Every structure is written in structure tokens, then in C-alpha cells.
Amino acid sequence: MGTKNIHVVIMLFSLIGIEAISVQIHATPSEGILGQNSLQLRCSYTTVTGEFVTGVNIQAKINGQFKNIATFYPPSVPLNATLTTNGNYLSNRVTLINPTSSSTNSAVIQFSQIECEDENEYMCQVQYVGSGGSETSNSGVANLSVTGYPEQPKSEPVHIPSTGIEEGNNVVFTCTGNVGKPQGKFRWVRYRRNSNGNTIEETSYESQNTTAIEIPANCTFHGTSQLTLKMEQLDDNAIVRCQVAYQDVLQELYQQTNPINVHYSVRNVEVTKSPNIPIFTEGAGPISLTCTSDGNPFVINTGYTWYKESNTNMPLGTGAIYVISNVVKTDRYICVAQNSFNGQTFNMNNSIHIQIDFTTTTDSTKMTTIVIKECSTIMIPILVSLVVILDVLQLGEIISLYILHKKGIVNIKTGKDNKIYVGVNSRNT
């Protein structure tokens, strides 16, 4: 082997010795969270005999190039670790820790607050003196990602139209707010409720898109989502909620509308009677008829009008309750309910049948009854006596006719009339 070849081999061994130092960089944890959170960026190195560390630089990728952001010194160099000009953005939110050993140790950037710009690629460069003089050794690249938690939506969802909503209208709800980083989304829920505010139906809308743009100030995403619903009667008093879903987990971050006022025309008109019996006697009363309905706005008391079916041109009165004081005729009573909104008037009606039982009586009995009703209390005994006498006389007349008939003086025929006298002998009669 020639002298020249021997020198090459020696040089190769020298180079191998120079590169024997090991350098690594890693972030703990590897994912930072925006805000007041603790994170370490640690540059670790190991030297071999004959190599002496003179300085350590932690670098960040700025404008496409790795540049020093912090410089550290080993114990043999009595200087404090410092931020470089390129690392001034870390001021007041990091602590720099020098290595405490010349052979196996770490230079540390301790974060107390994470910001968007901390999401970057980092390297570590160790300067040392070896058998070949002053040299440097670089680590691999460590990636630090930054996440941001979402926030409660800015305000309750706005909806268009905001007032005067009618049954059948399409209403567009819009929700906006910080959906975090990585980008989250909004989830919609409609809660239909009864008049007491209790939920009777819950419907989720998972497929609504959330468009988002990155917020430069905090590198999270500002999301916007819309939901279109066709309003129905059951949506009156409903609420619509916009809730944040982040990394597929539903968060307790939401806003919801106030109860929605949905106008709908009057319906479900019903008429009831009291007492609730099938047939009333002539002259019965009072009979109370009650009309109820559903609608928004609700039907006010003067929104009810009563009619008889036999005369729908003449209203009987207004109000939810109509009282019949003295019923004398079978008839059907009609209730018309009416409400108005947005310049329109709506009405619906229903009815109830009042059946009267007319008792069959003789003319004389009816006449007697009418007379008694119209006379004073003093005349009643006299009238009763008169009726008795008339009945006796009528009975005597019948007996006399029977005797005359037996003697052949009078013939009696019966027919449609109460009594017909035929062939009466005027003399004997």
C-alpha cells in the first residue's frame, strides 16, 4: 500500500470520529394546544471521548430556511442561553435551559404559552471540537403541531324571516363561530315543544355542511353553517340549537334560538253542551254551549260567533260560551271561530244539534195548561173546579147519547171526527 493510500485511510477514520456525536430533537408533547399550556422542545446530544461541545442552537424553519432561534452553552462556557433575533417572537413565553453536562445532556426550550406560529419544523445543531477541529452535527427534523379548542358560537342562530313566520314558510337558520383547529363543525338539533315547554320531538341534522376559513390571529377556523326548515304547526314554540362537534366529539358548546312563533290558521273547532244529554224537554234551560279551537294567534273571545242553522244570516251572539235560556225548537247551533295574521283572516266552524222532545197531549189539557200558566194563583182553584164540572157534563152527554141510541132515537157513527150525530129526531132530541 502506498503512502498516499495510507493517508486516505487515516483521513476516513478521522472523519468517522468527528461524526460520532449523536444529536436528536423532539417535542413533548408533540402537539401543542393554543393558550396557557406547557410544552418542551428538547435537543439531546451524546459525545465521545475527545469531543467537546462548545454550543447548541435550536432552529426553526422560517421562510423556507432553518434559522437559529435560541443559542445554548455547555457548563464549560459560563454564558446564559439566549434568544436570537429570529427567535424574538418567543419572548416572555419561553424559558431557556442550558445543558448541565458536557457529554450527555439537553438544551431545552420550555414553553409556558402556545401560539399559532409555534406550529413549525425544528432542528438542533451542536457545535463541538473534535480530533479534526471545530465541527457541527445536526439532528433530524421534529414537527410541532398546534391545535386550538373550539369556542361557543358567537350568538344564538339567526333566522330569516325573523318575524311573521307562517306555517309553510321556509326559514333559513345561520350559525357562526370558532370551530377550532383542526376544523370542527356545527351540528343542528330541532326541539319541538308543547305549550309547557316540554320537548315532544327531537330531530338532529348531521349532514349540514360547515364552511370555514382560518383565523390568522389564532390559526383556528371560523365556521359558518346553515339549516333550512319548512315550518309546520308543530314548530310553534320550538327551539333550534347549533352545537359544536370537534374531532367527532360533541362539545357542550352551543347556542339556541328563542322559542319560534309560527302563525297558523284556526282549526280543530269543537262545540260541547252542558248538560250533555241527547234530548231536552220543551222549555228546558239554561243549556250552555262552549266553543274551543286551536290557532296562532289564538282565537280571542270576540272571535267566536254563534248562529242557528235555520237562520245563518242572523248571529245569535259572540263569545266562546253561548247560553240557551229557554229551548223551544229543535235546531243546530253553529260556532264560527276566526283568527287573523299578516293581513289575512281565517275561519272555521263546527256545530251541535239540540233535540227537543215534544210531549203529546189533548187540546183541552194543553189549553188548561196554558190558562193555568197565565192566571194568577187565586184563579187556579176556580179553574180546576171548572174543568171538573166540564168533564162531568161531558160524561153525562155521553151517557144520554147512549140511552137515546138504545131506544132507536139516535144513530151514532164514528170516524175521523171525535163524534158525529146522524139521523137525530128533532122532536125526541
Contacts in CASP RR format, 6 or more apart in sequence:
PFRMAT RR
TARGET T0000
AUTHOR 0000-0000-0000
METHOD contacts of the structure
MODEL  1
MGTKNIHVVIMLFSLIGIEAISVQIHATPSEGILGQNSLQLRCSYTTVTG
EFVTGVNIQAKINGQFKNIATFYPPSVPLNATLTTNGNYLSNRVTLINPT
SSSTNSAVIQFSQIECEDENEYMCQVQYVGSGGSETSNSGVANLSVTGYP
EQPKSEPVHIPSTGIEEGNNVVFTCTGNVGKPQGKFRWVRYRRNSNGNTI
EETSYESQNTTAIEIPANCTFHGTSQLTLKMEQLDDNAIVRCQVAYQDVL
QELYQQTNPINVHYSVRNVEVTKSPNIPIFTEGAGPISLTCTSDGNPFVI
NTGYTWYKESNTNMPLGTGAIYVISNVVKTDRYICVAQNSFNGQTFNMNN
SIHIQIDFTTTTDSTKMTTIVIKECSTIMIPILVSLVVILDVLQLGEIIS
LYILHKKGIVNIKTGKDNKIYVGVNSRNT
14 131 0 8 1.000
14 132 0 8 1.000
17 48 0 8 1.000
17 130 0 8 1.000
17 131 0 8 1.000
18 51 0 8 1.000
18 130 0 8 1.000
18 131 0 8 1.000
18 132 0 8 1.000
18 133 0 8 1.000
18 135 0 8 1.000
19 135 0 8 1.000
19 137 0 8 1.000
20 47 0 8 1.000
20 48 0 8 1.000
20 51 0 8 1.000
21 45 0 8 1.000
21 46 0 8 1.000
21 47 0 8 1.000
21 48 0 8 1.000
21 51 0 8 1.000
21 126 0 8 1.000
21 128 0 8 1.000
21 137 0 8 1.000
22 45 0 8 1.000
22 46 0 8 1.000
22 137 0 8 1.000
23 43 0 8 1.000
23 44 0 8 1.000
23 45 0 8 1.000
23 124 0 8 1.000
23 125 0 8 1.000
23 126 0 8 1.000
23 137 0 8 1.000
23 138 0 8 1.000
23 139 0 8 1.000
23 140 0 8 1.000
24 43 0 8 1.000
24 44 0 8 1.000
24 45 0 8 1.000
24 124 0 8 1.000
24 139 0 8 1.000
24 140 0 8 1.000
25 41 0 8 1.000
25 42 0 8 1.000
25 43 0 8 1.000
25 44 0 8 1.000
25 58 0 8 1.000
25 122 0 8 1.000
25 123 0 8 1.000
25 124 0 8 1.000
25 139 0 8 1.000
25 140 0 8 1.000
25 141 0 8 1.000
25 142 0 8 1.000
26 42 0 8 1.000
26 44 0 8 1.000
26 142 0 8 1.000
27 39 0 8 1.000
27 40 0 8 1.000
27 41 0 8 1.000
27 42 0 8 1.000
27 122 0 8 1.000
27 142 0 8 1.000
27 143 0 8 1.000
27 144 0 8 1.000
28 39 0 8 1.000
28 40 0 8 1.000
28 42 0 8 1.000
29 39 0 8 1.000
30 142 0 8 1.000
30 143 0 8 1.000
30 144 0 8 1.000
30 145 0 8 1.000
31 144 0 8 1.000
31 145 0 8 1.000
31 146 0 8 1.000
31 147 0 8 1.000
32 39 0 8 1.000
32 114 0 8 1.000
32 118 0 8 1.000
32 144 0 8 1.000
32 145 0 8 1.000
32 146 0 8 1.000
32 147 0 8 1.000
33 114 0 8 1.000
33 146 0 8 1.000
33 147 0 8 1.000
33 148 0 8 1.000
33 149 0 8 1.000
34 114 0 8 1.000
34 115 0 8 1.000
34 116 0 8 1.000
34 146 0 8 1.000
34 147 0 8 1.000
34 148 0 8 1.000
34 149 0 8 1.000
34 181 0 8 1.000
34 218 0 8 1.000
34 219 0 8 1.000
34 220 0 8 1.000
35 113 0 8 1.000
35 114 0 8 1.000
35 115 0 8 1.000
36 112 0 8 1.000
36 113 0 8 1.000
37 111 0 8 1.000
37 113 0 8 1.000
37 114 0 8 1.000
38 110 0 8 1.000
38 111 0 8 1.000
38 112 0 8 1.000
39 110 0 8 1.000
39 111 0 8 1.000
39 114 0 8 1.000
39 118 0 8 1.000
39 144 0 8 1.000
40 108 0 8 1.000
40 109 0 8 1.000
40 110 0 8 1.000
40 111 0 8 1.000
41 58 0 8 1.000
41 108 0 8 1.000
41 109 0 8 1.000
41 111 0 8 1.000
41 122 0 8 1.000
41 142 0 8 1.000
41 144 0 8 1.000
42 106 0 8 1.000
42 107 0 8 1.000
42 108 0 8 1.000
42 109 0 8 1.000
43 56 0 8 1.000
43 58 0 8 1.000
43 72 0 8 1.000
43 106 0 8 1.000
43 107 0 8 1.000
43 108 0 8 1.000
43 124 0 8 1.000
43 126 0 8 1.000
43 139 0 8 1.000
44 104 0 8 1.000
44 105 0 8 1.000
44 106 0 8 1.000
45 53 0 8 1.000
45 56 0 8 1.000
45 99 0 8 1.000
45 104 0 8 1.000
45 105 0 8 1.000
45 106 0 8 1.000
45 124 0 8 1.000
45 126 0 8 1.000
45 137 0 8 1.000
46 103 0 8 1.000
46 104 0 8 1.000
47 53 0 8 1.000
47 102 0 8 1.000
47 103 0 8 1.000
47 104 0 8 1.000
47 128 0 8 1.000
50 130 0 8 1.000
50 131 0 8 1.000
51 128 0 8 1.000
51 129 0 8 1.000
51 130 0 8 1.000
51 131 0 8 1.000
52 76 0 8 1.000
52 102 0 8 1.000
52 128 0 8 1.000
52 129 0 8 1.000
52 130 0 8 1.000
53 74 0 8 1.000
53 99 0 8 1.000
53 102 0 8 1.000
53 126 0 8 1.000
53 127 0 8 1.000
53 128 0 8 1.000
54 73 0 8 1.000
54 74 0 8 1.000
54 77 0 8 1.000
54 127 0 8 1.000
54 128 0 8 1.000
54 129 0 8 1.000
54 134 0 8 1.000
55 71 0 8 1.000
55 72 0 8 1.000
55 73 0 8 1.000
55 74 0 8 1.000
55 77 0 8 1.000
55 126 0 8 1.000
55 127 0 8 1.000
55 128 0 8 1.000
56 71 0 8 1.000
56 72 0 8 1.000
56 73 0 8 1.000
56 74 0 8 1.000
56 99 0 8 1.000
56 107 0 8 1.000
56 124 0 8 1.000
56 125 0 8 1.000
56 126 0 8 1.000
56 127 0 8 1.000
57 68 0 8 1.000
57 70 0 8 1.000
57 71 0 8 1.000
57 72 0 8 1.000
57 124 0 8 1.000
57 125 0 8 1.000
57 127 0 8 1.000
58 68 0 8 1.000
58 69 0 8 1.000
58 70 0 8 1.000
58 72 0 8 1.000
58 107 0 8 1.000
58 109 0 8 1.000
58 122 0 8 1.000
58 123 0 8 1.000
58 124 0 8 1.000
59 66 0 8 1.000
59 67 0 8 1.000
59 68 0 8 1.000
59 69 0 8 1.000
59 122 0 8 1.000
59 123 0 8 1.000
59 124 0 8 1.000
59 125 0 8 1.000
60 66 0 8 1.000
60 67 0 8 1.000
60 69 0 8 1.000
60 86 0 8 1.000
60 87 0 8 1.000
60 120 0 8 1.000
60 121 0 8 1.000
60 122 0 8 1.000
61 67 0 8 1.000
61 120 0 8 1.000
61 121 0 8 1.000
61 122 0 8 1.000
62 86 0 8 1.000
66 121 0 8 1.000
66 123 0 8 1.000
67 84 0 8 1.000
67 86 0 8 1.000
68 84 0 8 1.000
68 86 0 8 1.000
68 87 0 8 1.000
68 125 0 8 1.000
69 83 0 8 1.000
69 84 0 8 1.000
69 86 0 8 1.000
69 87 0 8 1.000
69 90 0 8 1.000
70 81 0 8 1.000
70 82 0 8 1.000
70 83 0 8 1.000
70 84 0 8 1.000
70 87 0 8 1.000
70 90 0 8 1.000
70 94 0 8 1.000
70 96 0 8 1.000
70 107 0 8 1.000
70 109 0 8 1.000
71 81 0 8 1.000
71 82 0 8 1.000
71 84 0 8 1.000
72 81 0 8 1.000
72 96 0 8 1.000
72 97 0 8 1.000
72 98 0 8 1.000
72 99 0 8 1.000
72 107 0 8 1.000
73 79 0 8 1.000
73 80 0 8 1.000
73 81 0 8 1.000
73 98 0 8 1.000
73 99 0 8 1.000
74 98 0 8 1.000
74 99 0 8 1.000
74 101 0 8 1.000
74 102 0 8 1.000
74 105 0 8 1.000
75 98 0 8 1.000
75 99 0 8 1.000
75 100 0 8 1.000
75 101 0 8 1.000
75 102 0 8 1.000
76 102 0 8 1.000
80 96 0 8 1.000
80 98 0 8 1.000
81 96 0 8 1.000
81 97 0 8 1.000
81 98 0 8 1.000
81 107 0 8 1.000
82 96 0 8 1.000
83 90 0 8 1.000
83 91 0 8 1.000
83 94 0 8 1.000
83 96 0 8 1.000
89 117 0 8 1.000
90 109 0 8 1.000
93 111 0 8 1.000
93 112 0 8 1.000
93 113 0 8 1.000
93 115 0 8 1.000
94 109 0 8 1.000
94 110 0 8 1.000
94 111 0 8 1.000
94 112 0 8 1.000
95 109 0 8 1.000
95 110 0 8 1.000
95 112 0 8 1.000
96 107 0 8 1.000
96 108 0 8 1.000
96 109 0 8 1.000
96 110 0 8 1.000
97 106 0 8 1.000
97 107 0 8 1.000
97 108 0 8 1.000
97 109 0 8 1.000
97 110 0 8 1.000
98 107 0 8 1.000
99 105 0 8 1.000
99 106 0 8 1.000
99 107 0 8 1.000
107 124 0 8 1.000
111 118 0 8 1.000
114 146 0 8 1.000
115 146 0 8 1.000
115 218 0 8 1.000
116 146 0 8 1.000
116 216 0 8 1.000
116 217 0 8 1.000
116 218 0 8 1.000
116 219 0 8 1.000
118 144 0 8 1.000
118 146 0 8 1.000
119 144 0 8 1.000
119 145 0 8 1.000
119 146 0 8 1.000
119 219 0 8 1.000
120 143 0 8 1.000
120 144 0 8 1.000
121 141 0 8 1.000
121 142 0 8 1.000
121 143 0 8 1.000
121 144 0 8 1.000
122 141 0 8 1.000
122 142 0 8 1.000
122 143 0 8 1.000
122 144 0 8 1.000
123 138 0 8 1.000
123 139 0 8 1.000
123 140 0 8 1.000
123 141 0 8 1.000
123 142 0 8 1.000
124 138 0 8 1.000
124 139 0 8 1.000
124 140 0 8 1.000
125 136 0 8 1.000
125 137 0 8 1.000
125 138 0 8 1.000
125 139 0 8 1.000
126 136 0 8 1.000
126 137 0 8 1.000
126 138 0 8 1.000
127 134 0 8 1.000
127 135 0 8 1.000
127 136 0 8 1.000
128 134 0 8 1.000
128 135 0 8 1.000
128 136 0 8 1.000
128 137 0 8 1.000
129 135 0 8 1.000
146 181 0 8 1.000
146 219 0 8 1.000
147 180 0 8 1.000
147 181 0 8 1.000
147 182 0 8 1.000
148 180 0 8 1.000
148 181 0 8 1.000
148 218 0 8 1.000
148 219 0 8 1.000
148 220 0 8 1.000
149 180 0 8 1.000
149 246 0 8 1.000
150 177 0 8 1.000
150 178 0 8 1.000
150 179 0 8 1.000
150 180 0 8 1.000
150 184 0 8 1.000
150 220 0 8 1.000
150 244 0 8 1.000
150 246 0 8 1.000
150 251 0 8 1.000
150 253 0 8 1.000
151 177 0 8 1.000
151 178 0 8 1.000
151 180 0 8 1.000
151 244 0 8 1.000
151 253 0 8 1.000
152 244 0 8 1.000
152 253 0 8 1.000
152 254 0 8 1.000
152 255 0 8 1.000
153 175 0 8 1.000
153 176 0 8 1.000
153 177 0 8 1.000
153 186 0 8 1.000
153 242 0 8 1.000
153 244 0 8 1.000
153 253 0 8 1.000
153 254 0 8 1.000
153 255 0 8 1.000
154 176 0 8 1.000
154 177 0 8 1.000
154 255 0 8 1.000
155 176 0 8 1.000
155 255 0 8 1.000
156 255 0 8 1.000
156 256 0 8 1.000
156 257 0 8 1.000
156 258 0 8 1.000
157 173 0 8 1.000
157 174 0 8 1.000
157 175 0 8 1.000
157 227 0 8 1.000
157 240 0 8 1.000
157 241 0 8 1.000
157 242 0 8 1.000
157 255 0 8 1.000
157 256 0 8 1.000
157 257 0 8 1.000
158 173 0 8 1.000
158 174 0 8 1.000
159 171 0 8 1.000
159 172 0 8 1.000
159 173 0 8 1.000
159 174 0 8 1.000
159 240 0 8 1.000
159 257 0 8 1.000
159 260 0 8 1.000
160 171 0 8 1.000
160 172 0 8 1.000
160 174 0 8 1.000
161 169 0 8 1.000
161 171 0 8 1.000
163 261 0 8 1.000
164 261 0 8 1.000
164 263 0 8 1.000
164 341 0 8 1.000
164 342 0 8 1.000
165 171 0 8 1.000
165 231 0 8 1.000
165 260 0 8 1.000
165 261 0 8 1.000
165 262 0 8 1.000
165 263 0 8 1.000
166 231 0 8 1.000
166 262 0 8 1.000
166 263 0 8 1.000
166 264 0 8 1.000
166 341 0 8 1.000
166 342 0 8 1.000
167 231 0 8 1.000
167 232 0 8 1.000
167 233 0 8 1.000
167 262 0 8 1.000
167 263 0 8 1.000
167 264 0 8 1.000
167 265 0 8 1.000
168 230 0 8 1.000
168 231 0 8 1.000
168 232 0 8 1.000
169 230 0 8 1.000
169 231 0 8 1.000
170 228 0 8 1.000
170 229 0 8 1.000
170 230 0 8 1.000
170 231 0 8 1.000
171 228 0 8 1.000
171 229 0 8 1.000
171 230 0 8 1.000
171 231 0 8 1.000
171 260 0 8 1.000
172 226 0 8 1.000
172 227 0 8 1.000
172 228 0 8 1.000
173 188 0 8 1.000
173 226 0 8 1.000
173 227 0 8 1.000
173 228 0 8 1.000
173 229 0 8 1.000
173 240 0 8 1.000
173 242 0 8 1.000
173 257 0 8 1.000
174 224 0 8 1.000
174 225 0 8 1.000
174 226 0 8 1.000
175 186 0 8 1.000
175 188 0 8 1.000
175 224 0 8 1.000
175 225 0 8 1.000
175 226 0 8 1.000
175 227 0 8 1.000
175 242 0 8 1.000
175 255 0 8 1.000
176 222 0 8 1.000
176 223 0 8 1.000
176 224 0 8 1.000
176 225 0 8 1.000
177 222 0 8 1.000
177 223 0 8 1.000
177 224 0 8 1.000
178 215 0 8 1.000
178 220 0 8 1.000
178 221 0 8 1.000
178 222 0 8 1.000
178 223 0 8 1.000
179 185 0 8 1.000
179 186 0 8 1.000
179 210 0 8 1.000
179 212 0 8 1.000
179 220 0 8 1.000
179 221 0 8 1.000
179 222 0 8 1.000
179 223 0 8 1.000
179 244 0 8 1.000
179 246 0 8 1.000
180 220 0 8 1.000
180 221 0 8 1.000
180 246 0 8 1.000
181 214 0 8 1.000
181 219 0 8 1.000
181 220 0 8 1.000
181 221 0 8 1.000
182 221 0 8 1.000
182 247 0 8 1.000
183 210 0 8 1.000
183 212 0 8 1.000
183 221 0 8 1.000
183 223 0 8 1.000
184 210 0 8 1.000
184 212 0 8 1.000
184 221 0 8 1.000
184 244 0 8 1.000
184 245 0 8 1.000
184 246 0 8 1.000
184 247 0 8 1.000
185 210 0 8 1.000
185 225 0 8 1.000
185 244 0 8 1.000
185 245 0 8 1.000
186 208 0 8 1.000
186 210 0 8 1.000
186 223 0 8 1.000
186 225 0 8 1.000
186 242 0 8 1.000
186 243 0 8 1.000
186 244 0 8 1.000
186 245 0 8 1.000
187 204 0 8 1.000
187 205 0 8 1.000
187 206 0 8 1.000
187 208 0 8 1.000
187 242 0 8 1.000
187 243 0 8 1.000
187 244 0 8 1.000
187 245 0 8 1.000
187 250 0 8 1.000
188 204 0 8 1.000
188 205 0 8 1.000
188 208 0 8 1.000
188 225 0 8 1.000
188 227 0 8 1.000
188 240 0 8 1.000
188 241 0 8 1.000
188 242 0 8 1.000
188 243 0 8 1.000
189 202 0 8 1.000
189 203 0 8 1.000
189 204 0 8 1.000
189 205 0 8 1.000
189 240 0 8 1.000
189 241 0 8 1.000
189 243 0 8 1.000
190 202 0 8 1.000
190 203 0 8 1.000
190 205 0 8 1.000
190 229 0 8 1.000
190 235 0 8 1.000
190 238 0 8 1.000
190 239 0 8 1.000
190 240 0 8 1.000
190 241 0 8 1.000
191 199 0 8 1.000
191 201 0 8 1.000
191 202 0 8 1.000
191 238 0 8 1.000
191 239 0 8 1.000
191 240 0 8 1.000
191 241 0 8 1.000
192 199 0 8 1.000
192 200 0 8 1.000
192 201 0 8 1.000
192 202 0 8 1.000
192 203 0 8 1.000
192 234 0 8 1.000
192 235 0 8 1.000
192 237 0 8 1.000
192 238 0 8 1.000
193 199 0 8 1.000
193 200 0 8 1.000
193 237 0 8 1.000
193 238 0 8 1.000
193 239 0 8 1.000
193 259 0 8 1.000
194 200 0 8 1.000
194 237 0 8 1.000
195 237 0 8 1.000
197 237 0 8 1.000
197 259 0 8 1.000
200 234 0 8 1.000
201 234 0 8 1.000
205 227 0 8 1.000
208 225 0 8 1.000
208 226 0 8 1.000
208 227 0 8 1.000
209 225 0 8 1.000
210 223 0 8 1.000
210 224 0 8 1.000
210 225 0 8 1.000
211 223 0 8 1.000
211 224 0 8 1.000
211 225 0 8 1.000
212 221 0 8 1.000
212 222 0 8 1.000
212 223 0 8 1.000
212 224 0 8 1.000
213 221 0 8 1.000
213 222 0 8 1.000
213 223 0 8 1.000
214 220 0 8 1.000
214 221 0 8 1.000
214 222 0 8 1.000
215 221 0 8 1.000
215 222 0 8 1.000
225 242 0 8 1.000
227 240 0 8 1.000
229 235 0 8 1.000
229 240 0 8 1.000
231 260 0 8 1.000
231 262 0 8 1.000
232 262 0 8 1.000
233 262 0 8 1.000
233 264 0 8 1.000
233 296 0 8 1.000
235 260 0 8 1.000
235 262 0 8 1.000
236 260 0 8 1.000
236 261 0 8 1.000
236 262 0 8 1.000
236 264 0 8 1.000
236 296 0 8 1.000
237 259 0 8 1.000
237 260 0 8 1.000
237 261 0 8 1.000
238 259 0 8 1.000
238 260 0 8 1.000
238 262 0 8 1.000
239 256 0 8 1.000
239 257 0 8 1.000
239 258 0 8 1.000
239 259 0 8 1.000
239 260 0 8 1.000
240 256 0 8 1.000
240 257 0 8 1.000
240 260 0 8 1.000
241 254 0 8 1.000
241 255 0 8 1.000
241 256 0 8 1.000
241 257 0 8 1.000
242 254 0 8 1.000
242 255 0 8 1.000
242 256 0 8 1.000
243 250 0 8 1.000
243 251 0 8 1.000
243 253 0 8 1.000
243 254 0 8 1.000
244 250 0 8 1.000
244 251 0 8 1.000
244 253 0 8 1.000
244 254 0 8 1.000
245 251 0 8 1.000
261 296 0 8 1.000
262 296 0 8 1.000
263 296 0 8 1.000
263 297 0 8 1.000
263 341 0 8 1.000
263 342 0 8 1.000
264 295 0 8 1.000
264 296 0 8 1.000
265 295 0 8 1.000
265 339 0 8 1.000
265 346 0 8 1.000
265 348 0 8 1.000
266 293 0 8 1.000
266 294 0 8 1.000
266 295 0 8 1.000
266 299 0 8 1.000
266 337 0 8 1.000
266 338 0 8 1.000
266 339 0 8 1.000
266 346 0 8 1.000
266 347 0 8 1.000
266 348 0 8 1.000
267 293 0 8 1.000
267 294 0 8 1.000
267 295 0 8 1.000
267 348 0 8 1.000
268 292 0 8 1.000
268 293 0 8 1.000
268 294 0 8 1.000
269 291 0 8 1.000
269 292 0 8 1.000
269 293 0 8 1.000
269 335 0 8 1.000
269 337 0 8 1.000
269 348 0 8 1.000
269 349 0 8 1.000
269 350 0 8 1.000
270 291 0 8 1.000
270 292 0 8 1.000
270 293 0 8 1.000
270 350 0 8 1.000
271 289 0 8 1.000
271 290 0 8 1.000
271 291 0 8 1.000
271 333 0 8 1.000
271 335 0 8 1.000
271 350 0 8 1.000
271 351 0 8 1.000
271 352 0 8 1.000
272 289 0 8 1.000
272 290 0 8 1.000
272 292 0 8 1.000
272 352 0 8 1.000
273 287 0 8 1.000
273 288 0 8 1.000
273 289 0 8 1.000
273 290 0 8 1.000
273 352 0 8 1.000
273 354 0 8 1.000
274 287 0 8 1.000
274 288 0 8 1.000
274 290 0 8 1.000
275 287 0 8 1.000
278 355 0 8 1.000
279 355 0 8 1.000
279 356 0 8 1.000
279 357 0 8 1.000
280 287 0 8 1.000
280 327 0 8 1.000
280 354 0 8 1.000
280 355 0 8 1.000
280 356 0 8 1.000
280 357 0 8 1.000
281 356 0 8 1.000
281 357 0 8 1.000
281 359 0 8 1.000
282 327 0 8 1.000
282 328 0 8 1.000
282 356 0 8 1.000
282 357 0 8 1.000
282 358 0 8 1.000
282 359 0 8 1.000
283 326 0 8 1.000
283 327 0 8 1.000
283 328 0 8 1.000
283 356 0 8 1.000
284 326 0 8 1.000
284 327 0 8 1.000
284 356 0 8 1.000
285 324 0 8 1.000
285 325 0 8 1.000
285 326 0 8 1.000
285 327 0 8 1.000
286 323 0 8 1.000
286 324 0 8 1.000
286 325 0 8 1.000
287 323 0 8 1.000
287 324 0 8 1.000
287 327 0 8 1.000
287 354 0 8 1.000
288 321 0 8 1.000
288 322 0 8 1.000
288 323 0 8 1.000
289 306 0 8 1.000
289 321 0 8 1.000
289 322 0 8 1.000
289 323 0 8 1.000
289 324 0 8 1.000
289 333 0 8 1.000
289 335 0 8 1.000
289 352 0 8 1.000
290 320 0 8 1.000
290 321 0 8 1.000
291 304 0 8 1.000
291 306 0 8 1.000
291 319 0 8 1.000
291 320 0 8 1.000
291 321 0 8 1.000
291 322 0 8 1.000
291 335 0 8 1.000
291 337 0 8 1.000
291 350 0 8 1.000
292 320 0 8 1.000
293 299 0 8 1.000
293 304 0 8 1.000
293 337 0 8 1.000
293 348 0 8 1.000
295 339 0 8 1.000
296 339 0 8 1.000
296 341 0 8 1.000
297 339 0 8 1.000
297 340 0 8 1.000
297 341 0 8 1.000
298 339 0 8 1.000
299 337 0 8 1.000
299 338 0 8 1.000
299 339 0 8 1.000
301 318 0 8 1.000
301 319 0 8 1.000
301 320 0 8 1.000
302 318 0 8 1.000
302 319 0 8 1.000
303 318 0 8 1.000
303 319 0 8 1.000
303 337 0 8 1.000
303 338 0 8 1.000
303 339 0 8 1.000
304 318 0 8 1.000
304 319 0 8 1.000
304 320 0 8 1.000
304 335 0 8 1.000
304 336 0 8 1.000
304 337 0 8 1.000
304 338 0 8 1.000
305 315 0 8 1.000
305 317 0 8 1.000
305 318 0 8 1.000
305 319 0 8 1.000
305 335 0 8 1.000
305 336 0 8 1.000
305 338 0 8 1.000
306 315 0 8 1.000
306 316 0 8 1.000
306 317 0 8 1.000
306 318 0 8 1.000
306 319 0 8 1.000
306 322 0 8 1.000
306 333 0 8 1.000
306 334 0 8 1.000
306 335 0 8 1.000
306 336 0 8 1.000
307 314 0 8 1.000
307 315 0 8 1.000
307 316 0 8 1.000
307 333 0 8 1.000
307 334 0 8 1.000
307 336 0 8 1.000
308 314 0 8 1.000
308 316 0 8 1.000
308 331 0 8 1.000
308 332 0 8 1.000
308 333 0 8 1.000
308 334 0 8 1.000
309 331 0 8 1.000
309 332 0 8 1.000
309 333 0 8 1.000
309 334 0 8 1.000
309 351 0 8 1.000
310 329 0 8 1.000
310 331 0 8 1.000
310 332 0 8 1.000
312 334 0 8 1.000
316 322 0 8 1.000
316 333 0 8 1.000
322 333 0 8 1.000
322 335 0 8 1.000
324 333 0 8 1.000
324 354 0 8 1.000
327 354 0 8 1.000
327 356 0 8 1.000
328 356 0 8 1.000
329 356 0 8 1.000
330 353 0 8 1.000
330 354 0 8 1.000
330 355 0 8 1.000
330 356 0 8 1.000
331 353 0 8 1.000
331 354 0 8 1.000
332 351 0 8 1.000
332 352 0 8 1.000
332 353 0 8 1.000
332 354 0 8 1.000
333 351 0 8 1.000
333 352 0 8 1.000
333 353 0 8 1.000
333 354 0 8 1.000
334 349 0 8 1.000
334 350 0 8 1.000
334 351 0 8 1.000
335 349 0 8 1.000
335 350 0 8 1.000
335 351 0 8 1.000
336 347 0 8 1.000
336 348 0 8 1.000
336 349 0 8 1.000
337 347 0 8 1.000
337 348 0 8 1.000
337 349 0 8 1.000
338 345 0 8 1.000
338 346 0 8 1.000
338 347 0 8 1.000
339 345 0 8 1.000
339 346 0 8 1.000
339 347 0 8 1.000
340 346 0 8 1.000
361 369 0 8 1.000
364 387 0 8 1.000
368 383 0 8 1.000
368 387 0 8 1.000
371 383 0 8 1.000
372 380 0 8 1.000
372 383 0 8 1.000
375 383 0 8 1.000
401 410 0 8 1.000
401 412 0 8 1.000
401 421 0 8 1.000
404 410 0 8 1.000
404 428 0 8 1.000
404 429 0 8 1.000
405 411 0 8 1.000
405 412 0 8 1.000
409 424 0 8 1.000
409 425 0 8 1.000
409 428 0 8 1.000
409 429 0 8 1.000
410 421 0 8 1.000
410 423 0 8 1.000
410 424 0 8 1.000
410 425 0 8 1.000
410 429 0 8 1.000
411 422 0 8 1.000
411 423 0 8 1.000
412 419 0 8 1.000
412 420 0 8 1.000
412 421 0 8 1.000
412 422 0 8 1.000
413 420 0 8 1.000
413 422 0 8 1.000
414 420 0 8 1.000
END
